[in-house]
Amino acid sequence: MEQMTTATRPVELVRRAVPTSEGAGVNLVRAFGFQETAKLDPFLMLDDFHSDNPADYSAGFPAHPHRGMETVTYMISGSVEHADNTGRHGRIGPGEVQWMTAGSGIIHEEMPQVSEERLQGFQLWVNLPAERKMMVPRYQEIRREAIPLVRPAQGVEVRVIAGRTEGTEGPVRQLVVPIELVDVSMAPESAYEASIPRGWSAFAYVFKGEASFGREKWRAGEEHLVVFGDGDAVRVSTEDDEARFLLAAGRPLREAIAWRGPVVMNTDQQVNEAFREIREGTFAHRQANII
């Protein structure tokens, strides 16, 4: 995502996230899901969970399976503990990331921790290509201090989580699908232009303040998803308010998707096989790697 580019990506959609409930009763908002897979390939889903009320999240996400995709959990405030069928467990807190590649299958749980601090975090699902859907599961846990912070313009701060931005490489290693993921903070009356490879899907999700996107200056406030068309760069500006948003881009897979719950494969037969293994207790028998 470099500056000094030419064709600004047009804004194709600005839409507010939709309230929903997941896990054992966690109240959250969904920025996008199954209906948007064609526009946002290789991304599958983005959930935003935030609340000052522990009743909204304390039930958490008890043990559940995943196969054929990756989950990216990024915390803004508060913390989440996680554990899985391999015996691995840990906790991520403010500014930290868990990048889990489910691959052939893993059973894990994620439990938001109750505290006086407001809970806010995101989970982004990324599809895996057909030839890697049954890879050995693996984890990357990224601590706050490992995420580079760059200041590409006056009043703009960019935390580089994955991919290469402003000449800086994010800490997530061995990406299966080429992706760029950054957390952008902008002061009032500031401007930012981020370059994105042509042909890649791209979106922004505003979770604080308000910003304008594209040459037409489409305005988006808190809990708004912005989907971009093709071009060389995303253009963002602020007026009287500050803004903070996730900006993501990825190279599309352009493959068939068969998706049921936490299993994302290429055919219905593959999905049915996964659920047969879950019923019979033979699912997720491969040890997860840590990188």
C-alpha positions as CSV (number, residue, x, y, z in Angstrom):
1,M,0.0,0.0,0.0
2,E,2.2,2.8,-1.3
3,Q,1.5,6.5,-2.0
4,M,1.8,8.5,-5.3
5,T,-0.5,6.3,-7.3
6,T,-2.9,7.3,-10.2
7,A,-6.3,5.6,-10.5
8,T,-8.3,5.9,-7.3
9,R,-10.5,2.9,-6.6
10,P,-14.2,3.8,-6.8
11,V,-16.5,3.0,-3.8
12,E,-19.0,0.3,-4.8
13,L,-20.8,-0.1,-1.5
14,V,-21.1,1.6,1.9
15,R,-23.2,-0.4,4.3
16,R,-23.8,-0.6,8.1
17,A,-22.8,-3.9,9.8
18,V,-25.7,-6.1,10.9
19,P,-26.3,-7.2,14.5
20,T,-26.2,-10.9,15.1
21,S,-25.3,-13.5,17.8
22,E,-22.7,-16.2,17.6
23,G,-21.1,-18.8,19.8
24,A,-23.0,-19.4,23.0
25,G,-24.7,-16.0,22.8
26,V,-22.1,-13.4,21.9
27,N,-23.7,-10.2,20.6
28,L,-21.8,-8.7,17.7
29,V,-22.1,-7.0,14.4
30,R,-21.3,-8.7,11.1
31,A,-19.7,-6.4,8.5
32,F,-20.0,-9.0,5.8
33,G,-20.5,-12.7,5.3
34,F,-21.7,-15.3,2.8
35,Q,-23.5,-12.9,0.5
36,E,-20.4,-10.9,-0.2
37,T,-17.9,-13.7,-1.0
38,A,-17.9,-12.9,-4.7
39,K,-17.1,-9.2,-4.2
40,L,-14.5,-9.8,-1.4
41,D,-12.8,-13.1,-2.4
42,P,-10.6,-14.3,-0.7
43,F,-12.2,-12.9,2.4
44,L,-15.2,-14.7,3.8
45,M,-16.5,-12.9,6.8
46,L,-15.7,-10.0,9.2
47,D,-17.3,-9.8,12.7
48,D,-16.9,-6.9,15.1
49,F,-17.5,-7.7,18.8
50,H,-17.5,-4.8,21.2
51,S,-19.4,-4.0,24.4
52,D,-19.1,-2.5,27.9
53,N,-21.6,-5.1,29.1
54,P,-20.1,-8.5,30.0
55,A,-23.5,-10.1,29.4
56,D,-23.0,-9.4,25.7
57,Y,-19.9,-11.6,25.4
58,S,-19.1,-13.6,28.6
59,A,-20.7,-16.8,27.2
60,G,-17.9,-16.8,24.6
61,F,-17.3,-19.3,21.8
62,P,-17.1,-22.8,23.3
63,A,-15.3,-25.6,21.5
64,H,-16.1,-25.7,17.8
65,P,-14.4,-27.1,14.6
66,H,-12.9,-25.3,11.6
67,R,-11.6,-26.6,8.3
68,G,-10.5,-25.1,5.0
69,M,-9.9,-21.5,6.1
70,E,-8.1,-19.1,8.4
71,T,-9.4,-17.0,11.3
72,V,-7.7,-13.8,12.1
73,T,-8.5,-12.4,15.6
74,Y,-7.4,-8.8,16.3
75,M,-8.0,-7.2,19.6
76,I,-8.4,-3.4,20.2
77,S,-9.2,-3.6,23.9
78,G,-9.9,-6.3,26.4
79,S,-8.6,-9.9,25.9
80,V,-9.6,-13.3,24.7
81,E,-8.3,-16.7,25.9
82,H,-8.1,-19.6,23.5
83,A,-7.5,-23.3,23.7
84,D,-7.8,-26.3,21.2
85,N,-7.8,-30.0,20.9
86,T,-4.0,-30.2,20.7
87,G,-3.6,-28.8,24.2
88,R,-2.5,-25.4,23.1
89,H,-3.8,-22.4,25.0
90,G,-3.0,-18.7,25.4
91,R,-4.4,-15.2,25.5
92,I,-4.2,-12.2,23.3
93,G,-4.8,-8.7,24.5
94,P,-5.0,-5.1,23.1
95,G,-3.2,-4.7,19.8
96,E,-2.5,-8.4,19.5
97,V,-3.3,-10.9,16.8
98,Q,-4.0,-14.6,16.6
99,W,-3.7,-15.9,13.0
100,M,-5.0,-19.5,12.9
101,T,-4.8,-21.5,9.8
102,A,-7.4,-24.3,10.3
103,G,-6.3,-26.3,7.3
104,S,-7.3,-30.0,7.6
105,G,-9.1,-29.3,10.9
106,I,-8.9,-28.0,14.4
107,I,-11.3,-27.8,17.3
108,H,-10.8,-24.7,19.4
109,E,-12.6,-22.3,21.8
110,E,-12.3,-18.6,22.3
111,M,-13.5,-17.0,25.5
112,P,-13.6,-13.2,25.9
113,Q,-12.4,-12.3,29.4
114,V,-14.6,-10.2,31.7
115,S,-12.9,-7.0,33.0
116,E,-13.6,-3.4,33.7
117,E,-12.1,-2.6,30.3
118,R,-14.3,-2.3,27.3
119,L,-14.1,-5.4,25.0
120,Q,-13.5,-4.8,21.3
121,G,-12.0,-7.0,18.7
122,F,-12.5,-8.4,15.2
123,Q,-12.5,-11.8,13.6
124,L,-11.7,-12.0,9.9
125,W,-12.1,-15.2,7.9
126,V,-9.8,-15.9,5.0
127,N,-10.4,-18.6,2.5
128,L,-7.7,-21.2,1.6
129,P,-7.0,-22.4,-2.0
130,A,-8.1,-25.9,-2.9
131,E,-4.6,-27.3,-2.8
132,R,-4.0,-26.0,0.8
133,K,-7.3,-26.7,2.4
134,M,-6.1,-29.9,4.0
135,M,-2.7,-28.5,5.1
136,V,-1.5,-29.1,8.7
137,P,-3.1,-26.6,11.0
138,R,-0.9,-23.8,12.4
139,Y,-0.9,-20.8,14.6
140,Q,0.8,-17.4,14.7
141,E,0.4,-15.2,17.7
142,I,1.5,-11.7,17.1
143,R,2.3,-9.5,20.1
144,R,1.6,-5.7,20.1
145,E,5.2,-4.7,20.1
146,A,5.9,-6.8,16.9
147,I,3.4,-4.9,14.8
148,P,5.2,-2.0,13.0
149,L,3.7,1.5,13.2
150,V,4.4,3.9,10.3
151,R,3.3,7.5,9.7
152,P,2.9,8.0,6.0
153,A,1.3,11.4,6.2
154,Q,0.6,14.2,8.7
155,G,-2.0,12.9,11.3
156,V,-2.0,9.4,9.9
157,E,-0.7,6.2,11.7
158,V,-0.8,2.8,10.1
159,R,-0.3,-0.5,12.1
160,V,1.0,-3.0,9.6
161,I,-0.4,-6.4,10.5
162,A,0.1,-8.4,7.3
163,G,1.6,-7.8,3.9
164,R,3.7,-4.8,2.9
165,T,2.6,-1.2,3.4
166,E,4.6,2.0,3.1
167,G,7.7,-0.1,2.5
168,T,7.2,-1.9,5.8
169,E,6.5,-5.7,6.1
170,G,3.9,-6.9,8.6
171,P,4.9,-9.6,11.2
172,V,2.6,-12.3,9.9
173,R,4.7,-14.9,8.1
174,Q,4.2,-17.5,5.4
175,L,0.9,-16.2,4.1
176,V,-1.0,-18.8,2.2
177,V,-2.9,-16.2,0.2
178,P,-1.3,-12.8,-0.6
179,I,-3.1,-10.3,1.7
180,E,-2.5,-6.9,3.1
181,L,-4.2,-6.0,6.4
182,V,-3.6,-2.7,8.3
183,D,-5.2,-0.7,11.1
184,V,-5.3,3.0,10.2
185,S,-5.8,5.9,12.6
186,M,-6.4,9.4,11.1
187,A,-6.6,12.7,12.9
188,P,-9.2,15.4,11.9
189,E,-8.4,17.2,8.7
190,S,-5.9,14.6,7.4
191,A,-5.6,12.6,4.2
192,Y,-4.2,9.2,3.2
193,E,-3.7,7.4,0.0
194,A,-2.9,3.6,0.1
195,S,-1.9,1.7,-3.0
196,I,-3.3,-1.8,-3.6
197,P,-2.4,-4.2,-6.4
198,R,-4.8,-4.1,-9.3
199,G,-7.1,-7.0,-9.5
200,W,-7.2,-7.5,-5.7
201,S,-10.3,-7.3,-3.7
202,A,-10.3,-4.5,-1.1
203,F,-12.5,-3.2,1.7
204,A,-12.4,-0.8,4.7
205,Y,-14.3,-1.2,8.0
206,V,-14.7,2.0,10.1
207,F,-14.9,1.3,13.8
208,K,-14.2,4.8,15.2
209,G,-15.2,8.3,14.0
210,E,-16.0,9.1,10.4
211,A,-14.1,9.3,7.1
212,S,-14.6,10.0,3.4
213,F,-13.5,7.4,0.8
214,G,-12.8,7.7,-2.9
215,R,-12.8,10.7,-5.2
216,E,-16.6,11.0,-4.7
217,K,-16.0,11.2,-0.9
218,W,-18.4,8.6,0.2
219,R,-18.8,9.1,4.0
220,A,-18.7,6.2,6.4
221,G,-19.0,6.2,10.1
222,E,-18.7,3.7,12.9
223,E,-19.7,0.1,12.0
224,H,-19.7,0.9,8.3
225,L,-18.2,-1.4,5.6
226,V,-16.8,0.2,2.5
227,V,-16.2,-2.0,-0.5
228,F,-13.9,-0.8,-3.3
229,G,-13.8,-1.4,-7.1
230,D,-10.6,-2.0,-9.0
231,G,-7.9,0.6,-9.3
232,D,-4.4,1.5,-8.0
233,A,-5.2,3.2,-4.7
234,V,-7.7,3.9,-1.9
235,R,-8.1,7.5,-1.0
236,V,-9.3,8.5,2.5
237,S,-9.8,11.9,4.1
238,T,-11.3,13.3,7.4
239,E,-12.9,16.6,8.3
240,D,-13.9,17.6,11.8
241,D,-13.8,14.0,13.2
242,E,-11.0,11.5,13.6
243,A,-11.3,8.0,12.2
244,R,-10.0,4.6,12.7
245,F,-10.6,1.7,10.3
246,L,-9.3,-1.7,9.1
247,L,-8.1,-1.7,5.5
248,A,-7.7,-5.1,3.9
249,A,-6.9,-6.3,0.4
250,G,-6.3,-9.8,-1.0
251,R,-5.7,-11.6,-4.3
252,P,-8.9,-13.5,-5.3
253,L,-8.9,-17.3,-5.4
254,R,-11.8,-17.5,-7.9
255,E,-12.7,-21.0,-6.8
256,A,-16.0,-22.7,-6.0
257,I,-17.0,-22.3,-2.4
258,A,-19.0,-24.9,-0.4
259,W,-19.6,-23.4,3.1
260,R,-21.5,-24.7,6.0
261,G,-20.9,-23.1,9.4
262,P,-17.2,-23.4,10.4
263,V,-16.2,-25.6,7.4
264,V,-15.3,-23.9,4.0
265,M,-14.4,-26.3,1.2
266,N,-14.9,-26.5,-2.6
267,T,-17.6,-29.1,-2.9
268,D,-20.6,-30.2,-0.9
269,Q,-19.1,-33.7,-0.7
270,Q,-16.0,-32.3,1.0
271,V,-18.2,-30.4,3.5
272,N,-20.3,-33.5,4.2
273,E,-17.1,-35.5,4.8
274,A,-16.0,-33.0,7.4
275,F,-19.2,-33.2,9.3
276,R,-19.1,-37.0,9.1
277,E,-15.7,-36.9,10.7
278,I,-17.0,-34.5,13.4
279,R,-19.9,-36.9,14.2
280,E,-17.5,-40.0,14.3
281,G,-14.8,-38.3,16.4
282,T,-12.1,-38.6,13.7
283,F,-11.9,-34.8,12.9
284,A,-8.9,-32.7,13.7
285,H,-6.4,-35.5,14.5
286,R,-3.3,-33.7,13.2
287,Q,-1.0,-31.7,15.4
288,A,-1.0,-28.0,14.9
289,N,2.3,-26.2,14.0
290,I,3.3,-22.9,15.7
291,I,5.3,-20.5,13.6
